[in-house]
Amino acid sequence: MTCNWCESSHATSSSGTVYWELPDGTKAVTITETPSVTCEDCGMEYQEDSVVKEIEDQLFLINTKELEAELTYKQLMAKPRLLKRNYFDFSS
Ligand SMILES: [Zn+2]
């Protein structure tokens, strides 16, 4: 894959640790094993936009008051989302 920073073709997928501030700014969480891209040439490690968006969406939709200070990406994505509407209303 191609590095977003230096356009080298030596970038490879990896998994890394990221530190994320919650949308409400109350605390930061450590997310390990996050899908990442590592570039051999410039040394950058970063997350693709789709992964960043998934993390942001998830942190916005789950109950962050009960969130661990450190968890894996998979654990984060497995958290139940708080539903803004009645999920069990099948009448519509
Ligand atoms: Zn690079």
PDB file of the backbone (N, CA, C, O) and the ligand in Angstrom, with CONECT records:
HET     ZN  A 101       1
ATOM      1  N   MET A   1       0.836  -1.199   0.000  1.00  0.00           N
ATOM      2  CA  MET A   1       0.000   0.000   0.000  1.00  0.00           C
ATOM      3  C   MET A   1       0.873   1.253   0.000  1.00  0.00           C
ATOM      4  O   MET A   1       2.071   1.197   0.279  1.00  0.00           O
ATOM      5  N   THR A   2       0.256   2.363  -0.314  1.00  0.00           N
ATOM      6  CA  THR A   2       1.005   3.605  -0.475  1.00  0.00           C
ATOM      7  C   THR A   2       0.909   4.465   0.792  1.00  0.00           C
ATOM      8  O   THR A   2      -0.162   4.618   1.379  1.00  0.00           O
ATOM      9  N   CYS A   3       2.035   5.007   1.185  1.00  0.00           N
ATOM     10  CA  CYS A   3       2.078   5.872   2.363  1.00  0.00           C
ATOM     11  C   CYS A   3       1.398   7.207   2.047  1.00  0.00           C
ATOM     12  O   CYS A   3       1.673   7.822   1.016  1.00  0.00           O
ATOM     13  N   ASN A   4       0.508   7.650   2.942  1.00  0.00           N
ATOM     14  CA  ASN A   4      -0.183   8.935   2.757  1.00  0.00           C
ATOM     15  C   ASN A   4       0.755  10.112   2.911  1.00  0.00           C
ATOM     16  O   ASN A   4       0.449  11.217   2.463  1.00  0.00           O
ATOM     17  N   TRP A   5       1.911   9.883   3.549  1.00  0.00           N
ATOM     18  CA  TRP A   5       2.791  11.004   3.912  1.00  0.00           C
ATOM     19  C   TRP A   5       3.887  11.211   2.886  1.00  0.00           C
ATOM     20  O   TRP A   5       4.132  12.339   2.458  1.00  0.00           O
ATOM     21  N   CYS A   6       4.554  10.125   2.482  1.00  0.00           N
ATOM     22  CA  CYS A   6       5.684  10.296   1.558  1.00  0.00           C
ATOM     23  C   CYS A   6       5.432   9.603   0.227  1.00  0.00           C
ATOM     24  O   CYS A   6       6.279   9.641  -0.666  1.00  0.00           O
ATOM     25  N   GLU A   7       4.262   8.967   0.090  1.00  0.00           N
ATOM     26  CA  GLU A   7       3.877   8.290  -1.142  1.00  0.00           C
ATOM     27  C   GLU A   7       4.789   7.132  -1.504  1.00  0.00           C
ATOM     28  O   GLU A   7       4.803   6.686  -2.651  1.00  0.00           O
ATOM     29  N   SER A   8       5.547   6.644  -0.537  1.00  0.00           N
ATOM     30  CA  SER A   8       6.331   5.435  -0.744  1.00  0.00           C
ATOM     31  C   SER A   8       5.379   4.258  -0.894  1.00  0.00           C
ATOM     32  O   SER A   8       4.279   4.267  -0.343  1.00  0.00           O
ATOM     33  N   SER A   9       5.802   3.253  -1.636  1.00  0.00           N
ATOM     34  CA  SER A   9       4.945   2.071  -1.778  1.00  0.00           C
ATOM     35  C   SER A   9       5.319   0.999  -0.759  1.00  0.00           C
ATOM     36  O   SER A   9       4.829  -0.129  -0.829  1.00  0.00           O
ATOM     37  N   HIS A  10       6.187   1.353   0.185  1.00  0.00           N
ATOM     38  CA  HIS A  10       6.636   0.379   1.182  1.00  0.00           C
ATOM     39  C   HIS A  10       5.828   0.399   2.470  1.00  0.00           C
ATOM     40  O   HIS A  10       6.252  -0.175   3.474  1.00  0.00           O
ATOM     41  N   ALA A  11       4.686   1.044   2.456  1.00  0.00           N
ATOM     42  CA  ALA A  11       3.841   1.083   3.647  1.00  0.00           C
ATOM     43  C   ALA A  11       3.121  -0.257   3.801  1.00  0.00           C
ATOM     44  O   ALA A  11       2.671  -0.844   2.817  1.00  0.00           O
ATOM     45  N   THR A  12       3.019  -0.726   5.022  1.00  0.00           N
ATOM     46  CA  THR A  12       2.357  -2.002   5.274  1.00  0.00           C
ATOM     47  C   THR A  12       1.332  -1.842   6.392  1.00  0.00           C
ATOM     48  O   THR A  12       1.440  -0.945   7.228  1.00  0.00           O
ATOM     49  N   SER A  13       0.334  -2.729   6.393  1.00  0.00           N
ATOM     50  CA  SER A  13      -0.627  -2.647   7.488  1.00  0.00           C
ATOM     51  C   SER A  13      -0.012  -3.216   8.746  1.00  0.00           C
ATOM     52  O   SER A  13       0.765  -4.169   8.713  1.00  0.00           O
ATOM     53  N   SER A  14      -0.382  -2.603   9.858  1.00  0.00           N
ATOM     54  CA  SER A  14       0.139  -3.026  11.148  1.00  0.00           C
ATOM     55  C   SER A  14      -0.954  -2.756  12.167  1.00  0.00           C
ATOM     56  O   SER A  14      -2.065  -2.361  11.814  1.00  0.00           O
ATOM     57  N   SER A  15      -0.632  -2.971  13.416  1.00  0.00           N
ATOM     58  CA  SER A  15      -1.586  -2.543  14.427  1.00  0.00           C
ATOM     59  C   SER A  15      -0.813  -1.772  15.476  1.00  0.00           C
ATOM     60  O   SER A  15       0.301  -2.141  15.848  1.00  0.00           O
ATOM     61  N   GLY A  16      -1.407  -0.718  15.937  1.00  0.00           N
ATOM     62  CA  GLY A  16      -0.693   0.173  16.842  1.00  0.00           C
ATOM     63  C   GLY A  16      -1.584   0.674  17.967  1.00  0.00           C
ATOM     64  O   GLY A  16      -2.777   0.379  18.034  1.00  0.00           O
ATOM     65  N   THR A  17      -0.964   1.435  18.837  1.00  0.00           N
ATOM     66  CA  THR A  17      -1.673   2.008  19.978  1.00  0.00           C
ATOM     67  C   THR A  17      -1.941   3.476  19.707  1.00  0.00           C
ATOM     68  O   THR A  17      -1.048   4.222  19.306  1.00  0.00           O
ATOM     69  N   VAL A  18      -3.184   3.881  19.930  1.00  0.00           N
ATOM     70  CA  VAL A  18      -3.508   5.297  19.756  1.00  0.00           C
ATOM     71  C   VAL A  18      -4.113   5.841  21.040  1.00  0.00           C
ATOM     72  O   VAL A  18      -4.703   5.099  21.825  1.00  0.00           O
ATOM     73  N   TYR A  19      -3.962   7.122  21.240  1.00  0.00           N
ATOM     74  CA  TYR A  19      -4.520   7.804  22.405  1.00  0.00           C
ATOM     75  C   TYR A  19      -5.611   8.719  21.878  1.00  0.00           C
ATOM     76  O   TYR A  19      -5.375   9.556  21.006  1.00  0.00           O
ATOM     77  N   TRP A  20      -6.794   8.547  22.414  1.00  0.00           N
ATOM     78  CA  TRP A  20      -7.941   9.240  21.844  1.00  0.00           C
ATOM     79  C   TRP A  20      -8.669  10.047  22.898  1.00  0.00           C
ATOM     80  O   TRP A  20      -9.004   9.529  23.963  1.00  0.00           O
ATOM     81  N   GLU A  21      -8.908  11.285  22.612  1.00  0.00           N
ATOM     82  CA  GLU A  21      -9.704  12.097  23.532  1.00  0.00           C
ATOM     83  C   GLU A  21     -11.181  11.875  23.219  1.00  0.00           C
ATOM     84  O   GLU A  21     -11.583  11.849  22.056  1.00  0.00           O
ATOM     85  N   LEU A  22     -11.976  11.715  24.263  1.00  0.00           N
ATOM     86  CA  LEU A  22     -13.402  11.487  24.058  1.00  0.00           C
ATOM     87  C   LEU A  22     -14.044  12.731  23.447  1.00  0.00           C
ATOM     88  O   LEU A  22     -13.559  13.848  23.628  1.00  0.00           O
ATOM     89  N   PRO A  23     -15.163  12.516  22.709  1.00  0.00           N
ATOM     90  CA  PRO A  23     -15.820  13.662  22.051  1.00  0.00           C
ATOM     91  C   PRO A  23     -16.191  14.776  23.026  1.00  0.00           C
ATOM     92  O   PRO A  23     -16.187  15.951  22.661  1.00  0.00           O
ATOM     93  N   ASP A  24     -16.517  14.402  24.278  1.00  0.00           N
ATOM     94  CA  ASP A  24     -16.877  15.444  25.253  1.00  0.00           C
ATOM     95  C   ASP A  24     -15.661  15.994  25.999  1.00  0.00           C
ATOM     96  O   ASP A  24     -15.798  16.867  26.856  1.00  0.00           O
ATOM     97  N   GLY A  25     -14.477  15.486  25.674  1.00  0.00           N
ATOM     98  CA  GLY A  25     -13.249  16.028  26.243  1.00  0.00           C
ATOM     99  C   GLY A  25     -13.001  15.690  27.704  1.00  0.00           C
ATOM    100  O   GLY A  25     -12.098  16.256  28.319  1.00  0.00           O
ATOM    101  N   THR A  26     -13.789  14.771  28.276  1.00  0.00           N
ATOM    102  CA  THR A  26     -13.653  14.492  29.706  1.00  0.00           C
ATOM    103  C   THR A  26     -12.436  13.637  30.024  1.00  0.00           C
ATOM    104  O   THR A  26     -11.846  13.780  31.095  1.00  0.00           O
ATOM    105  N   LYS A  27     -12.054  12.755  29.115  1.00  0.00           N
ATOM    106  CA  LYS A  27     -10.879  11.929  29.364  1.00  0.00           C
ATOM    107  C   LYS A  27     -10.346  11.391  28.052  1.00  0.00           C
ATOM    108  O   LYS A  27     -10.959  11.545  26.996  1.00  0.00           O
ATOM    109  N   ALA A  28      -9.200  10.761  28.146  1.00  0.00           N
ATOM    110  CA  ALA A  28      -8.609  10.151  26.963  1.00  0.00           C
ATOM    111  C   ALA A  28      -8.517   8.655  27.188  1.00  0.00           C
ATOM    112  O   ALA A  28      -8.311   8.204  28.315  1.00  0.00           O
ATOM    113  N   VAL A  29      -8.666   7.896  26.141  1.00  0.00           N
ATOM    114  CA  VAL A  29      -8.534   6.448  26.249  1.00  0.00           C
ATOM    115  C   VAL A  29      -7.363   5.987  25.390  1.00  0.00           C
ATOM    116  O   VAL A  29      -6.990   6.623  24.404  1.00  0.00           O
ATOM    117  N   THR A  30      -6.802   4.858  25.802  1.00  0.00           N
ATOM    118  CA  THR A  30      -5.735   4.228  25.040  1.00  0.00           C
ATOM    119  C   THR A  30      -6.346   3.063  24.281  1.00  0.00           C
ATOM    120  O   THR A  30      -6.938   2.170  24.889  1.00  0.00           O
ATOM    121  N   ILE A  31      -6.214   3.061  22.987  1.00  0.00           N
ATOM    122  CA  ILE A  31      -6.759   1.985  22.165  1.00  0.00           C
ATOM    123  C   ILE A  31      -5.594   1.230  21.542  1.00  0.00           C
ATOM    124  O   ILE A  31      -4.836   1.765  20.732  1.00  0.00           O
ATOM    125  N   THR A  32      -5.475  -0.048  21.951  1.00  0.00           N
ATOM    126  CA  THR A  32      -4.375  -0.866  21.437  1.00  0.00           C
ATOM    127  C   THR A  32      -4.858  -1.726  20.278  1.00  0.00           C
ATOM    128  O   THR A  32      -6.059  -1.887  20.062  1.00  0.00           O
ATOM    129  N   GLU A  33      -3.912  -2.268  19.546  1.00  0.00           N
ATOM    130  CA  GLU A  33      -4.209  -3.136  18.395  1.00  0.00           C
ATOM    131  C   GLU A  33      -5.120  -2.454  17.375  1.00  0.00           C
ATOM    132  O   GLU A  33      -5.980  -3.091  16.766  1.00  0.00           O
ATOM    133  N   THR A  34      -4.921  -1.178  17.205  1.00  0.00           N
ATOM    134  CA  THR A  34      -5.703  -0.421  16.233  1.00  0.00           C
ATOM    135  C   THR A  34      -5.133  -0.644  14.831  1.00  0.00           C
ATOM    136  O   THR A  34      -3.923  -0.545  14.631  1.00  0.00           O
ATOM    137  N   PRO A  35      -6.003  -0.944  13.860  1.00  0.00           N
ATOM    138  CA  PRO A  35      -5.498  -1.108  12.489  1.00  0.00           C
ATOM    139  C   PRO A  35      -4.769   0.155  12.039  1.00  0.00           C
ATOM    140  O   PRO A  35      -5.330   1.251  12.059  1.00  0.00           O
ATOM    141  N   SER A  36      -3.531  -0.014  11.639  1.00  0.00           N
ATOM    142  CA  SER A  36      -2.687   1.132  11.316  1.00  0.00           C
ATOM    143  C   SER A  36      -1.900   0.841  10.047  1.00  0.00           C
ATOM    144  O   SER A  36      -1.891  -0.275   9.529  1.00  0.00           O
ATOM    145  N   VAL A  37      -1.254   1.868   9.577  1.00  0.00           N
ATOM    146  CA  VAL A  37      -0.361   1.717   8.437  1.00  0.00           C
ATOM    147  C   VAL A  37       1.012   2.194   8.900  1.00  0.00           C
ATOM    148  O   VAL A  37       1.142   3.273   9.479  1.00  0.00           O
ATOM    149  N   THR A  38       2.033   1.384   8.640  1.00  0.00           N
ATOM    150  CA  THR A  38       3.388   1.769   8.996  1.00  0.00           C
ATOM    151  C   THR A  38       4.207   1.896   7.720  1.00  0.00           C
ATOM    152  O   THR A  38       4.156   1.032   6.845  1.00  0.00           O
ATOM    153  N   CYS A  39       4.962   2.984   7.627  1.00  0.00           N
ATOM    154  CA  CYS A  39       5.790   3.206   6.443  1.00  0.00           C
ATOM    155  C   CYS A  39       7.268   3.008   6.801  1.00  0.00           C
ATOM    156  O   CYS A  39       7.799   3.647   7.710  1.00  0.00           O
ATOM    157  N   GLU A  40       7.901   2.120   6.072  1.00  0.00           N
ATOM    158  CA  GLU A  40       9.330   1.853   6.313  1.00  0.00           C
ATOM    159  C   GLU A  40      10.190   3.055   5.945  1.00  0.00           C
ATOM    160  O   GLU A  40      11.229   3.295   6.561  1.00  0.00           O
ATOM    161  N   ASP A  41       9.759   3.800   4.949  1.00  0.00           N
ATOM    162  CA  ASP A  41      10.617   4.854   4.414  1.00  0.00           C
ATOM    163  C   ASP A  41      10.628   6.120   5.261  1.00  0.00           C
ATOM    164  O   ASP A  41      11.691   6.686   5.515  1.00  0.00           O
ATOM    165  N   CYS A  42       9.452   6.568   5.700  1.00  0.00           N
ATOM    166  CA  CYS A  42       9.447   7.809   6.479  1.00  0.00           C
ATOM    167  C   CYS A  42       9.191   7.553   7.964  1.00  0.00           C
ATOM    168  O   CYS A  42       9.274   8.465   8.786  1.00  0.00           O
ATOM    169  N   GLY A  43       8.873   6.274   8.300  1.00  0.00           N
ATOM    170  CA  GLY A  43       8.711   5.944   9.705  1.00  0.00           C
ATOM    171  C   GLY A  43       7.367   6.327  10.294  1.00  0.00           C
ATOM    172  O   GLY A  43       7.152   6.164  11.495  1.00  0.00           O
ATOM    173  N   MET A  44       6.458   6.832   9.472  1.00  0.00           N
ATOM    174  CA  MET A  44       5.144   7.220   9.977  1.00  0.00           C
ATOM    175  C   MET A  44       4.312   5.993  10.320  1.00  0.00           C
ATOM    176  O   MET A  44       4.351   4.973   9.632  1.00  0.00           O
ATOM    177  N   GLU A  45       3.563   6.123  11.398  1.00  0.00           N
ATOM    178  CA  GLU A  45       2.520   5.147  11.682  1.00  0.00           C
ATOM    179  C   GLU A  45       1.240   5.932  11.843  1.00  0.00           C
ATOM    180  O   GLU A  45       1.169   6.848  12.662  1.00  0.00           O
ATOM    181  N   TYR A  46       0.234   5.584  11.075  1.00  0.00           N
ATOM    182  CA  TYR A  46      -1.007   6.359  11.126  1.00  0.00           C
ATOM    183  C   TYR A  46      -2.201   5.455  10.874  1.00  0.00           C
ATOM    184  O   TYR A  46      -2.058   4.304  10.460  1.00  0.00           O
ATOM    185  N   GLN A  47      -3.375   5.999  11.131  1.00  0.00           N
ATOM    186  CA  GLN A  47      -4.609   5.257  10.902  1.00  0.00           C
ATOM    187  C   GLN A  47      -5.291   5.835   9.668  1.00  0.00           C
ATOM    188  O   GLN A  47      -5.292   7.045   9.441  1.00  0.00           O
ATOM    189  N   GLU A  48      -5.865   4.942   8.884  1.00  0.00           N
ATOM    190  CA  GLU A  48      -6.585   5.409   7.712  1.00  0.00           C
ATOM    191  C   GLU A  48      -7.856   6.127   8.138  1.00  0.00           C
ATOM    192  O   GLU A  48      -8.383   5.903   9.228  1.00  0.00           O
ATOM    193  N   ASP A  49      -8.340   7.002   7.246  1.00  0.00           N
ATOM    194  CA  ASP A  49      -9.512   7.823   7.565  1.00  0.00           C
ATOM    195  C   ASP A  49     -10.716   6.990   7.988  1.00  0.00           C
ATOM    196  O   ASP A  49     -11.467   7.373   8.886  1.00  0.00           O
ATOM    197  N   SER A  50     -10.893   5.828   7.318  1.00  0.00           N
ATOM    198  CA  SER A  50     -12.055   4.998   7.644  1.00  0.00           C
ATOM    199  C   SER A  50     -11.975   4.488   9.081  1.00  0.00           C
ATOM    200  O   SER A  50     -12.996   4.384   9.761  1.00  0.00           O
ATOM    201  N   VAL A  51     -10.754   4.166   9.547  1.00  0.00           N
ATOM    202  CA  VAL A  51     -10.570   3.690  10.927  1.00  0.00           C
ATOM    203  C   VAL A  51     -10.802   4.835  11.906  1.00  0.00           C
ATOM    204  O   VAL A  51     -11.441   4.658  12.943  1.00  0.00           O
ATOM    205  N   VAL A  52     -10.283   5.997  11.569  1.00  0.00           N
ATOM    206  CA  VAL A  52     -10.472   7.178  12.427  1.00  0.00           C
ATOM    207  C   VAL A  52     -11.957   7.480  12.576  1.00  0.00           C
ATOM    208  O   VAL A  52     -12.431   7.808  13.664  1.00  0.00           O
ATOM    209  N   LYS A  53     -12.682   7.364  11.474  1.00  0.00           N
ATOM    210  CA  LYS A  53     -14.108   7.662  11.509  1.00  0.00           C
ATOM    211  C   LYS A  53     -14.850   6.622  12.362  1.00  0.00           C
ATOM    212  O   LYS A  53     -15.750   6.966  13.128  1.00  0.00           O
ATOM    213  N   GLU A  54     -14.465   5.362  12.221  1.00  0.00           N
ATOM    214  CA  GLU A  54     -15.112   4.321  13.015  1.00  0.00           C
ATOM    215  C   GLU A  54     -14.902   4.550  14.508  1.00  0.00           C
ATOM    216  O   GLU A  54     -15.831   4.396  15.301  1.00  0.00           O
ATOM    217  N   ILE A  55     -13.693   4.915  14.885  1.00  0.00           N
ATOM    218  CA  ILE A  55     -13.406   5.168  16.306  1.00  0.00           C
ATOM    219  C   ILE A  55     -14.227   6.365  16.786  1.00  0.00           C
ATOM    220  O   ILE A  55     -14.834   6.321  17.856  1.00  0.00           O
ATOM    221  N   GLU A  56     -14.239   7.431  15.990  1.00  0.00           N
ATOM    222  CA  GLU A  56     -14.978   8.634  16.397  1.00  0.00           C
ATOM    223  C   GLU A  56     -16.473   8.351  16.523  1.00  0.00           C
ATOM    224  O   GLU A  56     -17.113   8.781  17.482  1.00  0.00           O
ATOM    225  N   ASP A  57     -17.023   7.626  15.552  1.00  0.00           N
ATOM    226  CA  ASP A  57     -18.451   7.284  15.601  1.00  0.00           C
ATOM    227  C   ASP A  57     -18.757   6.448  16.831  1.00  0.00           C
ATOM    228  O   ASP A  57     -19.735   6.682  17.540  1.00  0.00           O
ATOM    229  N   GLN A  58     -17.888   5.457  17.068  1.00  0.00           N
ATOM    230  CA  GLN A  58     -18.134   4.544  18.173  1.00  0.00           C
ATOM    231  C   GLN A  58     -18.072   5.282  19.515  1.00  0.00           C
ATOM    232  O   GLN A  58     -18.932   5.083  20.372  1.00  0.00           O
ATOM    233  N   LEU A  59     -17.068   6.124  19.695  1.00  0.00           N
ATOM    234  CA  LEU A  59     -16.941   6.863  20.956  1.00  0.00           C
ATOM    235  C   LEU A  59     -18.109   7.818  21.159  1.00  0.00           C
ATOM    236  O   LEU A  59     -18.466   8.145  22.291  1.00  0.00           O
ATOM    237  N   PHE A  60     -18.693   8.256  20.073  1.00  0.00           N
ATOM    238  CA  PHE A  60     -19.823   9.169  20.157  1.00  0.00           C
ATOM    239  C   PHE A  60     -21.092   8.417  20.558  1.00  0.00           C
ATOM    240  O   PHE A  60     -21.976   8.982  21.202  1.00  0.00           O
ATOM    241  N   LEU A  61     -21.176   7.136  20.173  1.00  0.00           N
ATOM    242  CA  LEU A  61     -22.428   6.392  20.324  1.00  0.00           C
ATOM    243  C   LEU A  61     -22.474   5.466  21.539  1.00  0.00           C
ATOM    244  O   LEU A  61     -23.551   4.998  21.909  1.00  0.00           O
ATOM    245  N   ILE A  62     -21.341   5.196  22.159  1.00  0.00           N
ATOM    246  CA  ILE A  62     -21.358   4.296  23.311  1.00  0.00           C
ATOM    247  C   ILE A  62     -21.372   5.089  24.609  1.00  0.00           C
ATOM    248  O   ILE A  62     -21.170   6.304  24.615  1.00  0.00           O
ATOM    249  N   ASN A  63     -21.612   4.388  25.699  1.00  0.00           N
ATOM    250  CA  ASN A  63     -21.596   5.027  27.014  1.00  0.00           C
ATOM    251  C   ASN A  63     -20.151   5.140  27.486  1.00  0.00           C
ATOM    252  O   ASN A  63     -19.590   4.176  28.006  1.00  0.00           O
ATOM    253  N   THR A  64     -19.547   6.313  27.309  1.00  0.00           N
ATOM    254  CA  THR A  64     -18.129   6.461  27.625  1.00  0.00           C
ATOM    255  C   THR A  64     -17.865   6.568  29.123  1.00  0.00           C
ATOM    256  O   THR A  64     -16.716   6.491  29.558  1.00  0.00           O
ATOM    257  N   LYS A  65     -18.923   6.746  29.915  1.00  0.00           N
ATOM    258  CA  LYS A  65     -18.722   6.798  31.364  1.00  0.00           C
ATOM    259  C   LYS A  65     -18.225   5.463  31.900  1.00  0.00           C
ATOM    260  O   LYS A  65     -17.513   5.410  32.903  1.00  0.00           O
ATOM    261  N   GLU A  66     -18.609   4.379  31.217  1.00  0.00           N
ATOM    262  CA  GLU A  66     -18.203   3.050  31.667  1.00  0.00           C
ATOM    263  C   GLU A  66     -17.007   2.517  30.884  1.00  0.00           C
ATOM    264  O   GLU A  66     -16.651   1.344  31.002  1.00  0.00           O
ATOM    265  N   LEU A  67     -16.409   3.359  30.110  1.00  0.00           N
ATOM    266  CA  LEU A  67     -15.336   2.902  29.240  1.00  0.00           C
ATOM    267  C   LEU A  67     -14.024   2.733  30.010  1.00  0.00           C
ATOM    268  O   LEU A  67     -13.654   3.576  30.828  1.00  0.00           O
ATOM    269  N   GLU A  68     -13.335   1.634  29.733  1.00  0.00           N
ATOM    270  CA  GLU A  68     -12.032   1.410  30.345  1.00  0.00           C
ATOM    271  C   GLU A  68     -11.048   2.481  29.855  1.00  0.00           C
ATOM    272  O   GLU A  68     -11.231   3.071  28.790  1.00  0.00           O
ATOM    273  N   ALA A  69     -10.017   2.713  30.645  1.00  0.00           N
ATOM    274  CA  ALA A  69      -8.988   3.685  30.243  1.00  0.00           C
ATOM    275  C   ALA A  69      -8.130   3.127  29.112  1.00  0.00           C
ATOM    276  O   ALA A  69      -7.555   3.873  28.320  1.00  0.00           O
ATOM    277  N   GLU A  70      -8.058   1.790  29.055  1.00  0.00           N
ATOM    278  CA  GLU A  70      -7.285   1.168  27.976  1.00  0.00           C
ATOM    279  C   GLU A  70      -8.021  -0.067  27.489  1.00  0.00           C
ATOM    280  O   GLU A  70      -8.460  -0.888  28.294  1.00  0.00           O
ATOM    281  N   LEU A  71      -8.155  -0.201  26.194  1.00  0.00           N
ATOM    282  CA  LEU A  71      -8.808  -1.384  25.630  1.00  0.00           C
ATOM    283  C   LEU A  71      -8.339  -1.572  24.195  1.00  0.00           C
ATOM    284  O   LEU A  71      -7.726  -0.684  23.603  1.00  0.00           O
ATOM    285  N   THR A  72      -8.637  -2.737  23.653  1.00  0.00           N
ATOM    286  CA  THR A  72      -8.237  -2.965  22.272  1.00  0.00           C
ATOM    287  C   THR A  72      -9.297  -2.404  21.330  1.00  0.00           C
ATOM    288  O   THR A  72     -10.438  -2.157  21.721  1.00  0.00           O
ATOM    289  N   TYR A  73      -8.894  -2.215  20.104  1.00  0.00           N
ATOM    290  CA  TYR A  73      -9.806  -1.717  19.071  1.00  0.00           C
ATOM    291  C   TYR A  73     -11.030  -2.629  18.959  1.00  0.00           C
ATOM    292  O   TYR A  73     -12.162  -2.157  18.857  1.00  0.00           O
ATOM    293  N   LYS A  74     -10.786  -3.936  18.979  1.00  0.00           N
ATOM    294  CA  LYS A  74     -11.899  -4.886  18.873  1.00  0.00           C
ATOM    295  C   LYS A  74     -12.859  -4.760  20.046  1.00  0.00           C
ATOM    296  O   LYS A  74     -14.077  -4.804  19.872  1.00  0.00           O
ATOM    297  N   GLN A  75     -12.303  -4.602  21.239  1.00  0.00           N
ATOM    298  CA  GLN A  75     -13.162  -4.439  22.422  1.00  0.00           C
ATOM    299  C   GLN A  75     -14.004  -3.163  22.287  1.00  0.00           C
ATOM    300  O   GLN A  75     -15.191  -3.148  22.613  1.00  0.00           O
ATOM    301  N   LEU A  76     -13.373  -2.113  21.806  1.00  0.00           N
ATOM    302  CA  LEU A  76     -14.097  -0.852  21.641  1.00  0.00           C
ATOM    303  C   LEU A  76     -15.242  -1.017  20.652  1.00  0.00           C
ATOM    304  O   LEU A  76     -16.359  -0.563  20.898  1.00  0.00           O
ATOM    305  N   MET A  77     -14.953  -1.673  19.526  1.00  0.00           N
ATOM    306  CA  MET A  77     -15.972  -1.827  18.490  1.00  0.00           C
ATOM    307  C   MET A  77     -17.097  -2.776  18.926  1.00  0.00           C
ATOM    308  O   MET A  77     -18.192  -2.749  18.366  1.00  0.00           O
ATOM    309  N   ALA A  78     -16.815  -3.608  19.927  1.00  0.00           N
ATOM    310  CA  ALA A  78     -17.826  -4.550  20.403  1.00  0.00           C
ATOM    311  C   ALA A  78     -18.764  -3.920  21.430  1.00  0.00           C
ATOM    312  O   ALA A  78     -19.754  -4.538  21.822  1.00  0.00           O
ATOM    313  N   LYS A  79     -18.465  -2.700  21.869  1.00  0.00           N
ATOM    314  CA  LYS A  79     -19.307  -2.053  22.878  1.00  0.00           C
ATOM    315  C   LYS A  79     -20.689  -1.773  22.289  1.00  0.00           C
ATOM    316  O   LYS A  79     -20.811  -1.331  21.147  1.00  0.00           O
ATOM    317  N   PRO A  80     -21.726  -2.036  23.085  1.00  0.00           N
ATOM    318  CA  PRO A  80     -23.068  -1.740  22.572  1.00  0.00           C
ATOM    319  C   PRO A  80     -23.278  -0.242  22.419  1.00  0.00           C
ATOM    320  O   PRO A  80     -22.883   0.547  23.278  1.00  0.00           O
ATOM    321  N   ARG A  81     -23.901   0.132  21.323  1.00  0.00           N
ATOM    322  CA  ARG A  81     -24.181   1.548  21.090  1.00  0.00           C
ATOM    323  C   ARG A  81     -25.475   1.947  21.772  1.00  0.00           C
ATOM    324  O   ARG A  81     -26.441   1.185  21.806  1.00  0.00           O
ATOM    325  N   LEU A  82     -25.477   3.139  22.308  1.00  0.00           N
ATOM    326  CA  LEU A  82     -26.706   3.674  22.889  1.00  0.00           C
ATOM    327  C   LEU A  82     -27.590   4.093  21.731  1.00  0.00           C
ATOM    328  O   LEU A  82     -27.165   4.817  20.831  1.00  0.00           O
ATOM    329  N   LEU A  83     -28.809   3.632  21.771  1.00  0.00           N
ATOM    330  CA  LEU A  83     -29.672   3.903  20.636  1.00  0.00           C
ATOM    331  C   LEU A  83     -30.485   5.159  20.873  1.00  0.00           C
ATOM    332  O   LEU A  83     -31.050   5.368  21.947  1.00  0.00           O
ATOM    333  N   LYS A  84     -30.530   5.975  19.860  1.00  0.00           N
ATOM    334  CA  LYS A  84     -31.232   7.251  19.978  1.00  0.00           C
ATOM    335  C   LYS A  84     -32.736   7.067  19.768  1.00  0.00           C
ATOM    336  O   LYS A  84     -33.529   7.956  20.077  1.00  0.00           O
ATOM    337  N   ARG A  85     -33.113   5.909  19.244  1.00  0.00           N
ATOM    338  CA  ARG A  85     -34.543   5.670  19.040  1.00  0.00           C
ATOM    339  C   ARG A  85     -34.862   4.269  19.533  1.00  0.00           C
ATOM    340  O   ARG A  85     -33.968   3.484  19.852  1.00  0.00           O
ATOM    341  N   ASN A  86     -36.139   3.974  19.588  1.00  0.00           N
ATOM    342  CA  ASN A  86     -36.549   2.668  20.101  1.00  0.00           C
ATOM    343  C   ASN A  86     -36.301   1.581  19.065  1.00  0.00           C
ATOM    344  O   ASN A  86     -36.999   1.475  18.057  1.00  0.00           O
ATOM    345  N   TYR A  87     -35.301   0.792  19.346  1.00  0.00           N
ATOM    346  CA  TYR A  87     -34.865  -0.240  18.422  1.00  0.00           C
ATOM    347  C   TYR A  87     -35.914  -1.324  18.253  1.00  0.00           C
ATOM    348  O   TYR A  87     -35.979  -1.991  17.220  1.00  0.00           O
ATOM    349  N   PHE A  88     -36.734  -1.490  19.283  1.00  0.00           N
ATOM    350  CA  PHE A  88     -37.675  -2.611  19.277  1.00  0.00           C
ATOM    351  C   PHE A  88     -39.035  -2.239  18.701  1.00  0.00           C
ATOM    352  O   PHE A  88     -39.987  -3.017  18.756  1.00  0.00           O
ATOM    353  N   ASP A  89     -39.103  -1.050  18.156  1.00  0.00           N
ATOM    354  CA  ASP A  89     -40.337  -0.641  17.509  1.00  0.00           C
ATOM    355  C   ASP A  89     -40.285  -1.040  16.043  1.00  0.00           C
ATOM    356  O   ASP A  89     -39.643  -0.381  15.224  1.00  0.00           O
ATOM    357  N   PHE A  90     -40.980  -2.141  15.725  1.00  0.00           N
ATOM    358  CA  PHE A  90     -40.937  -2.656  14.355  1.00  0.00           C
ATOM    359  C   PHE A  90     -42.141  -2.196  13.540  1.00  0.00           C
ATOM    360  O   PHE A  90     -42.338  -2.641  12.410  1.00  0.00           O
ATOM    361  N   SER A  91     -42.936  -1.314  14.112  1.00  0.00           N
ATOM    362  CA  SER A  91     -44.189  -0.951  13.450  1.00  0.00           C
ATOM    363  C   SER A  91     -43.959  -0.036  12.242  1.00  0.00           C
ATOM    364  O   SER A  91     -44.800   0.028  11.346  1.00  0.00           O
ATOM    365  N   SER A  92     -42.845   0.656  12.217  1.00  0.00           N
ATOM    366  CA  SER A  92     -42.651   1.601  11.114  1.00  0.00           C
ATOM    367  C   SER A  92     -42.002   0.939   9.905  1.00  0.00           C
ATOM    368  O   SER A  92     -41.769   1.597   8.892  1.00  0.00           O
TER     369      SER A  92
HETATM  370 ZN    ZN A 101       6.071   7.174   4.232  1.00  0.00          ZN2+
END
